[in-house]
Amino acid sequence: MKTHQKDYLYSMATDSIDNKKLAKYCMEVEQMLHGDLPKLKEPHQYGAFTTSHHGMYNFLTLPNKEVNKLYYEILKQTFSLLEKKPYMIKSWLNIFYKGEHLKWHNHWAPEYKVWHGFYCVHVDKSHTDYKIPNVNNIIRIPSTNGLLVIGKSDGDKHCSSPWNDTKRPRITIAFDIVPTESIDTKLKINHFIPFKI
């Protein structure tokens, strides 16, 4: 595990997932979502269809061997970072085509004690930048296939670099790991699944 900012931002290389198979499956899922979810009015806030609908599906619930491996890889790599209490996880695809990227954004407010991250499926020649509170410099994490990045949702902002490949899209799988007590407890259908007991 590489520390980019102590007690805040980490990355780790993984080799347990077949990224070629996972990338192919991600593209199939994108087509399925285009058929099942409402169309977007341009311009959309998050820069990609799959990202803009992040609250309407959970990628980690899909029945696929590589997706299942990813779930357990996230669990294994983040176990030591999380408090000893129940968590839930939600996950979504970021698929960006030439000229697209994820603009500066944040996830949850600090009081919710959430961790967020992403897994790099196909990301060659790109990077993600982080602005972390009380840190003067932007932290740049070069993207490599198989890289897992995890950080606190504690006032940070992050963005991805513009994608320039005309042949294949940039594919990452993002996630939020949320303490159970931070999730709205009103009875309703949601897209969170258990992560840690």
C-alpha positions as CSV (number, residue, x, y, z in Angstrom):
1,M,0.0,0.0,0.0
2,K,1.4,3.4,-1.0
3,T,0.6,6.4,1.2
4,H,0.0,9.6,-0.8
5,Q,-1.2,11.5,2.3
6,K,-1.0,10.0,5.8
7,D,-4.4,9.0,7.3
8,Y,-6.1,10.2,4.1
9,L,-5.1,8.9,0.7
10,Y,-3.7,5.5,-0.4
11,S,-3.2,3.4,-3.5
12,M,-2.2,-0.2,-4.1
13,A,-1.5,-2.3,-7.2
14,T,-3.5,-5.5,-7.7
15,D,-3.1,-8.4,-10.0
16,S,-6.1,-10.6,-9.1
17,I,-8.5,-9.2,-11.7
18,D,-8.5,-9.9,-15.4
19,N,-8.8,-6.3,-16.7
20,K,-9.4,-7.3,-20.3
21,K,-12.5,-9.3,-19.3
22,L,-13.6,-6.7,-16.8
23,A,-13.3,-3.9,-19.5
24,K,-15.4,-5.9,-21.9
25,Y,-18.0,-6.5,-19.3
26,C,-18.0,-2.8,-18.3
27,M,-18.9,-1.9,-21.9
28,E,-21.7,-4.4,-21.9
29,V,-23.0,-2.9,-18.7
30,E,-22.9,0.6,-20.2
31,Q,-25.1,-0.5,-23.1
32,M,-27.5,-2.2,-20.7
33,L,-27.7,1.0,-18.6
34,H,-28.4,3.1,-21.8
35,G,-31.4,0.8,-22.4
36,D,-32.7,0.9,-18.8
37,L,-32.0,4.4,-17.5
38,P,-33.4,7.8,-18.5
39,K,-31.6,9.8,-21.2
40,L,-29.5,12.8,-20.0
41,K,-29.9,16.4,-21.0
42,E,-26.6,17.8,-22.1
43,P,-24.4,19.0,-20.5
44,H,-24.5,16.7,-17.5
45,Q,-22.8,17.3,-14.2
46,Y,-20.5,14.3,-14.1
47,G,-19.3,14.1,-17.6
48,A,-20.5,10.6,-18.4
49,F,-23.8,8.7,-18.6
50,T,-22.7,5.9,-16.2
51,T,-21.4,8.4,-13.7
52,S,-24.4,10.7,-13.8
53,H,-26.7,7.8,-12.9
54,H,-24.5,6.6,-10.0
55,G,-27.4,6.7,-7.6
56,M,-29.6,4.4,-9.6
57,Y,-27.5,1.2,-9.7
58,N,-24.7,-0.6,-7.9
59,F,-22.0,-2.1,-10.2
60,L,-20.8,-4.5,-7.5
61,T,-24.2,-6.3,-7.5
62,L,-23.8,-7.5,-11.1
63,P,-23.2,-11.2,-11.5
64,N,-19.7,-11.4,-13.0
65,K,-16.6,-13.2,-11.8
66,E,-14.3,-10.2,-12.2
67,V,-16.8,-7.9,-10.4
68,N,-16.9,-10.4,-7.6
69,K,-13.1,-10.4,-7.4
70,L,-13.1,-6.6,-7.3
71,Y,-15.5,-6.6,-4.4
72,Y,-13.2,-8.9,-2.3
73,E,-10.1,-6.9,-3.4
74,I,-11.6,-3.7,-2.1
75,L,-12.6,-5.4,1.1
76,K,-9.2,-6.9,1.6
77,Q,-7.3,-3.7,0.9
78,T,-9.5,-1.3,2.9
79,F,-10.1,-3.5,5.9
80,S,-7.3,-2.0,8.0
81,L,-8.4,1.6,7.2
82,L,-12.0,1.2,8.4
83,E,-13.3,1.4,12.0
84,K,-14.7,-1.7,13.6
85,K,-18.4,-1.1,12.8
86,P,-20.9,-2.0,10.0
87,Y,-20.4,-0.4,6.6
88,M,-22.3,-0.4,3.3
89,I,-20.8,0.1,-0.2
90,K,-22.2,1.6,-3.4
91,S,-20.4,1.5,-6.8
92,W,-20.7,2.8,-10.3
93,L,-18.9,3.0,-13.6
94,N,-17.0,5.9,-15.0
95,I,-16.6,5.5,-18.8
96,F,-15.1,8.5,-20.5
97,Y,-14.6,8.9,-24.3
98,K,-12.2,11.2,-26.1
99,G,-12.3,14.8,-24.6
100,E,-14.3,13.7,-21.6
101,H,-13.2,13.7,-17.9
102,L,-14.5,13.9,-14.4
103,K,-14.4,17.5,-13.2
104,W,-13.4,18.7,-9.7
105,H,-16.0,17.3,-7.3
106,N,-16.4,15.9,-3.8
107,H,-18.4,13.0,-2.3
108,W,-19.8,13.0,1.2
109,A,-19.4,15.7,3.9
110,P,-16.8,15.0,6.6
111,E,-19.3,14.2,9.4
112,Y,-20.5,11.1,7.6
113,K,-17.0,9.4,7.9
114,V,-17.1,8.0,4.4
115,W,-14.2,6.6,2.3
116,H,-14.3,6.8,-1.4
117,G,-12.2,5.3,-4.1
118,F,-11.8,3.9,-7.6
119,Y,-10.3,0.9,-9.4
120,C,-8.5,1.4,-12.7
121,V,-9.7,-0.9,-15.5
122,H,-8.4,0.8,-18.6
123,V,-6.7,4.1,-17.8
124,D,-3.4,4.3,-19.7
125,K,-1.8,7.8,-19.9
126,S,-4.1,9.5,-17.5
127,H,-4.1,10.6,-13.9
128,T,-6.3,11.7,-11.0
129,D,-5.6,14.9,-9.0
130,Y,-6.6,15.5,-5.4
131,K,-7.0,18.7,-3.4
132,I,-6.8,17.8,0.3
133,P,-7.6,20.2,3.1
134,N,-4.5,21.7,4.8
135,V,-2.3,20.3,2.0
136,N,-0.8,23.1,-0.2
137,N,0.0,21.0,-3.3
138,I,-2.3,19.1,-5.5
139,I,-1.6,15.3,-5.2
140,R,-1.4,13.6,-8.6
141,I,-1.9,9.9,-8.8
142,P,-0.7,8.5,-12.2
143,S,-3.3,5.9,-13.4
144,T,-2.2,2.4,-14.2
145,N,-4.5,-0.6,-15.0
146,G,-5.1,-2.6,-11.8
147,L,-4.5,0.3,-9.5
148,L,-6.9,0.7,-6.5
149,V,-7.2,4.1,-4.9
150,I,-8.9,4.8,-1.6
151,G,-9.3,8.1,0.3
152,K,-11.3,9.8,3.0
153,S,-14.3,11.9,2.0
154,D,-13.2,14.6,4.4
155,G,-13.3,17.9,2.5
156,D,-11.2,16.8,-0.4
157,K,-11.9,17.4,-4.1
158,H,-10.6,15.3,-7.0
159,C,-10.8,15.2,-10.8
160,S,-9.5,13.0,-13.7
161,S,-7.4,14.2,-16.6
162,P,-9.1,14.6,-20.0
163,W,-9.1,11.4,-22.0
164,N,-7.4,11.5,-25.4
165,D,-7.6,8.0,-26.8
166,T,-9.9,7.8,-29.8
167,K,-10.0,4.0,-29.9
168,R,-11.0,3.0,-26.4
169,P,-12.6,4.8,-23.4
170,R,-11.1,5.4,-20.0
171,I,-12.8,3.0,-17.6
172,T,-12.7,3.1,-13.8
173,I,-15.1,1.7,-11.2
174,A,-15.8,4.1,-8.4
175,F,-17.2,3.4,-4.9
176,D,-18.2,4.9,-1.6
177,I,-17.8,3.0,1.6
178,V,-20.4,4.4,4.1
179,P,-20.9,3.7,7.8
180,T,-24.4,2.2,8.2
181,E,-25.4,5.0,10.6
182,S,-24.7,7.6,7.9
183,I,-27.2,6.2,5.5
184,D,-30.8,7.6,5.4
185,T,-32.8,5.2,7.5
186,K,-36.2,6.0,5.9
187,L,-37.7,2.8,4.5
188,K,-37.0,2.9,0.8
189,I,-35.3,0.9,-2.0
190,N,-31.6,1.8,-2.2
191,H,-28.5,0.7,-4.0
192,F,-26.2,0.0,-1.0
193,I,-25.0,-3.5,-0.1
194,P,-23.3,-4.8,3.1
195,F,-19.5,-4.4,3.0
196,K,-18.1,-5.0,6.5
197,I,-19.6,-6.4,9.7
